[in-house]
Amino acid sequence: MTTCQLCGQDSIEPKELYAKDYLSNEVFSLTQCPHCQCMMTRLPSAEQKHDYYGKDYYNSSAGKFTFVLEKIFRLNHAHNAKYFHTHFPSDRILEIGCGRGYLLRELKRLGSTVHCLESADAADWILDNQEVQVATLSDQQDQLWPFPDSFFQLTIFWHVLEHLPNPTTSLQQAYRCLESGGTLCVSVPNISSLQAKMNLTTWFHLDVPRHLIHFSQEGLIALLEKQGFEIIKITAGDRMQNLFGWLQSIANLLTPGHINSFYRFIQGGQPLRGAHLPSLVFQLLACWMWIPLGCLGFLVEEIFHSYGTVTVYATKKNVATFQEEQEK
C-alpha cells in the first residue's frame, strides 16, 4: 500500500509509468495517485543519484537561450512582473528559486523590496546576484526559512514547486512568512491538462527527474487549501510555455528516443552541443507538420481551459480562523 505525500490517501495499486530524462537518458518510474491525480517521480538511491542540472540544463550564466530568444524571455518576465505589480501590489516580495532574477529585478524596478530563497547548492552565478537579496537553504527539510513571521505580502513559486522534494513543508513555511491576507502565487505544469494526457511520457513539461511532483490542477488546489490558503484566482499560467509545450511535445512524438531536440536547438551553447543530431535534423525538417498541429492544440486548450501550465493565486487565511477549521 502506498500513501500519497500530497493528499495523504492510501492506494493499493497506484498507476505507474516510465519516462526518460532527455539530458542523461536515464529512465525513471512515476506513480500516480488515483485520488488527487498527482504524479511523483521515483529517484534512484542516494549513492546512485547524479546532478541532473548543470550547463546542459541552465546553459551559461549569460542566458538560457540564444540572444534573440533570451530577450523575448526577459520581456515575458517583465510582463509578468507588471501583472503582479498591477493586481497584487506589494512592498515586500519573496520568490522561491529566482534563477537569473529577471522577475524580481523588474519588481524591484517597480518599487518593491525583493528577496529570493535558493538552494545552497545552486550555481554561483545564481547565488551571487548583486541586484536581488538571495538567501539560501540546505536540503534539510526541517529547516525554517530565514525570514520573520508575517513578513511578506506576496510569495511566488514560479515553476519551482514541482522541483521541491517536500512541497508541503515549503507551503507551510510560505504560510508562516506571509502576512494575513497576503498573496501566494503558484505556477506549475498541469498533469491533468489536455497536452499532458496526449503526450504524457514525451510531454515537454514532464521533465523528469528535475520535476519531482507532477501536479494536477485539482490536486494543487486541494494541497493549498489544506495548508491554510484560500483560492482567489486560477489562470492559464504562462501562455508562451503552454504553446511551446504543445509544439515540442508533438515534435517529440516523431523522435521518442531523443526528445526535446528542438528545445536544445533554440537554447544554443552547451545544450545544443549535447543534442542528438539525427533527431534534431528530423524535428527541424518536420516542423511544417508539428508547428500547425501544436498551434491547433493550443487553441483547443484555450477553448476548453485545459491549460498545459496553470497559475493559482491564493490568500493566507487568518491564523485563528485556520486553526479553528483544523480543529473541527
HELIX and SHEET records of a PDB file:
HELIX    1   1 LYS A   55  TYR A   58  1                                   4    
HELIX    2   2 PHE A   67  HIS A   87  1                                  21    
HELIX    3   3 TYR A  102  ARG A  109  1                                   8    
HELIX    4   4 ASP A  124  LEU A  127  1                                   4    
HELIX    5   5 LEU A  161  HIS A  163  5                                   3    
HELIX    6   6 PRO A  167  CYS A  177  1                                  11    
HELIX    7   7 LEU A  194  MET A  198  1                                   5    
HELIX    8   8 LEU A  200  THR A  202  5                                   3    
HELIX    9   9 GLN A  217  LYS A  226  1                                  10    
HELIX   10  10 ARG A  239  LEU A  254  1                                  16    
HELIX   11  11 SER A  261  GLN A  267  1                                   7    
HELIX   12  12 GLY A  269  ARG A  273  1                                   5    
HELIX   13  13 LEU A  277  LEU A  285  1                                   9    
HELIX   14  14 CYS A  287  PHE A  304  1                                  18    
HELIX   15  15 VAL A  319  GLU A  327  1                                   9    
SHEET    1   A 2 THR A   2  THR A   3  0                                        
SHEET    2   A 2 ASP A  10  SER A  11 -1                                        
SHEET    1   B 4 LYS A  15  LYS A  20  0                                        
SHEET    2   B 4 VAL A  27  GLN A  32 -1                                        
SHEET    3   B 4 MET A  39  ARG A  42 -1                                        
SHEET    4   B 4 ILE A 213  HIS A 214 -1                                        
SHEET    1   C 7 GLN A 133  LEU A 137  0                                        
SHEET    2   C 7 THR A 113  SER A 119  1                                        
SHEET    3   C 7 ARG A  92  ILE A  96  1                                        
SHEET    4   C 7 PHE A 152  TRP A 158  1                                        
SHEET    5   C 7 LEU A 178  PRO A 189  1                                        
SHEET    6   C 7 THR A 309  LYS A 316 -1                                        
SHEET    7   C 7 PHE A 229  THR A 235 -1                                        
END                                                                             
